[in-house]
């Protein structure tokens, strides 16, 4: 629009413009170093897997300048991603980081996606911390700073532990639709200070701008890790109290046609009571169908961008989880077969 207004303008432009070169990386790093001037690394050992993405330009040097002892993995930006795909939620992506953390007795390890808006974290035992639990650990810190209930948003795929623990410690949990643009909009509507997705998108409005900046999230998380170390507590101990239930990862089922995903979800809305009967405690329809059950929960939703159905579940025992998920998957595959025959 600006270009068109200039082209269509009848006024003669006779002003000579100028070009100013700005080192935006330095400005950004200086901003964060000033903001976290009291976050001294004190030799805390950190592993950073930049996955040959943009994180390698900033994160390793920033942490070193703050006094952390950093082991770097794949810091050189390379759009071919020769070492592994830069997805911090995938177990195979985090294999080398996990091994590095355990072998070198690292306190915490971080991984990033290509454009550094998603984060992955592993504790000192090499255990992967899911995105919602990363958010929950940050929520504990943020909620403790405010006398009144802090609103925290979690996507519909997040663990029950995310919502129940936030409520337990005085926060106000809000479940919302999957998708970082939808989450950001909801944060603004609710005036929430934090939001977290399973995918590793973490949005912090407490003393920040509220967008998913994984580098800023790293520094906030390191502050918590440092406080734990001071108290003689390991990160793994903090994480373990949130990982007592059994859960599935995000299960993605590709469909032969785009248009059937919504039809299948709508049909499940009509039939879930036949399938789960008096096991159903609550139904949540904000994004697909999430059923709270007597011993856990299940989710069926359609992908926002692909011909894919997304399933997830959680239960108090592996037996219950298998029972719930087998029942759900059997129903889904039968429906897909009906649409393809």
ABEGO torsion letter per residue (X at the ends): XAAAAAAABABBBABBBBBBBBBAAAAAAAAAAAAAAABBAGGBBBBBBAGGBAAAAAAAAAAAAAGBBBBBBGABBBAAGAABBBBAABAAAAAAAAAAAAAAGBABBBBBBAAGABBBBBBAAGBBBBAAAAAAAAAAAAAAABABBBBBBBBAABBAAAAAAAAAAGBBBBBBBBEAAAAAAAAAAAGBABBBBAAGBBBBABGBAGBBBAAAAAAAAAAAAAAAAAAGBBAAAAAAAAAABBBBBBBBBBBABAAAAAAAAAAAAAAAAAAAEAABABBBAABEBBBBBAAEBBBBBBBAABBBBBBBBBBABAAAAAAAAAAAAAAAAAAAAAAAX
